[in-house]
Amino acid sequence: MGGLLWIVLIGFVAGIVARLLSSAPNKPTGFILTTVLGIAGAFLATFVGQAVGWYGPDQGAGFIAATVGAIVVLFIWSRIAAARARP
């Protein structure tokens, strides 16, 4: 239970930092979307880090990598939203 709470807390903080650093016009708002953004960024950073060899199979990304991953997820989110907005 403590591990899950820690993941949610780190995901939320990484999502907030990513939203503050991003210049995307279409940012997800609210506690749940911000947390999901950070957690998705952490999963992305962990996947890429393990594929490249930076992390072992049982290691996860740290806070900075999770924030960078969340920025990448936010960039992808804004590109999808911009594509949907065009007629």
C-alpha positions in Angstrom: 0.0 0.0 0.0 2.8 2.4 0.8 4.4 1.8 -2.6 1.2 2.7 -4.5 0.8 5.8 -2.4 4.4 6.8 -3.2 3.8 6.2 -7.0 0.7 8.4 -6.9 2.5 11.2 -4.9 5.6 11.2 -7.2 3.3 11.0 -10.3 1.3 14.0 -9.1 4.4 16.1 -8.4 6.0 15.1 -11.7 2.7 16.0 -13.5 2.6 19.4 -11.8 6.2 20.2 -12.7 5.6 19.0 -16.3 2.5 21.2 -16.6 4.5 24.2 -15.3 7.4 23.7 -17.7 5.3 22.9 -20.7 4.1 25.7 -23.1 1.4 23.5 -24.6 -1.9 25.4 -24.8 -4.1 22.3 -24.1 -3.0 21.0 -20.7 -4.9 18.5 -18.6 -6.2 20.0 -15.4 -7.4 18.5 -12.2 -5.8 16.2 -9.6 -6.6 12.9 -11.4 -5.4 14.0 -14.9 -2.3 15.6 -13.4 -1.5 12.4 -11.5 -2.2 10.2 -14.5 0.1 12.5 -16.6 3.0 12.0 -14.1 2.5 8.3 -13.7 2.3 7.8 -17.5 5.6 9.9 -17.8 7.2 7.6 -15.2 6.1 4.5 -17.1 7.4 5.9 -20.3 10.7 6.9 -18.7 11.1 3.5 -17.1 10.3 1.7 -20.4 12.8 3.8 -22.4 15.4 3.6 -19.7 15.2 -0.2 -19.5 15.2 -0.5 -23.3 18.4 1.6 -23.5 20.0 -0.1 -20.6 20.0 2.7 -18.0 17.8 0.8 -15.6 17.7 -2.9 -14.7 14.6 -5.0 -15.0 13.6 -4.3 -11.4 14.4 -0.6 -11.4 12.1 2.3 -12.1 12.7 5.8 -13.3 13.5 8.6 -10.8 11.7 11.8 -10.3 13.6 13.8 -12.9 13.2 11.1 -15.5 9.5 10.8 -14.6 9.1 14.6 -15.1 10.9 14.4 -18.5 8.6 11.5 -19.5 5.6 13.5 -18.4 6.7 16.4 -20.5 6.9 14.0 -23.5 3.5 12.6 -22.7 2.1 16.2 -22.5 3.7 17.1 -25.8 2.0 14.0 -27.4 -1.3 15.0 -25.7 -1.1 18.5 -27.2 -0.3 17.1 -30.7 -3.3 14.8 -30.6 -5.6 17.6 -29.3 -4.4 19.9 -32.1 -5.0 17.3 -34.7 -8.5 16.7 -33.5 -9.2 20.5 -33.4 -8.5 20.8 -37.2 -11.5 20.2 -39.4 
